[in-house]
């Protein structure tokens, strides 16, 4: 009887440890978050990487490169807007399609028949900051945690280097 009790206690402890191990919430930048939010964050990072990649491939002579950038921008807006306030959703749309938004700047380059050089790419900095902030804001309303996640996401995406490379590619 005593051995059965010890075996039962060992099984219960093992199951408890397994439950704790497998039910932990994922962490990003030291912030625990629900799995859905973590998946949303991964998707946002992937969408932003795709936009950066397509900006790097932009060629004003090829309509397909402009279409790819618009598709990436639309995907970023669609995946984030539902979880944002109307004002934040508008801020995100403005960062991409506003008067000085990324897509608007690239459309002007296509219309003016020039590629993205350093002076054009430098205008993307604050827009990417806004996109990342709104992507994180869609999942996390705590300003302290949001700042940590934004900083980590910028680091992971290496935004500054990516923007520099986009501009440097077409410098003469």
Secondary structure, DSSP 8 states (H G I E B T S, - for coil): -HHHHHHHHHHHHHHHHHHHHHT---EETTEE--HHHHHHHHHHHHHHHHHHHHHHH--TT-HHHHHHHHHHHHHHHHHHHTTS-HHHHHHHHHHHHSTT-HHHHHHHHHHTT----HHHHGGGHHHHHHHHHHHHHTT---HHHHHHHHHHHHHHHTHHHHHHHHHHTT--
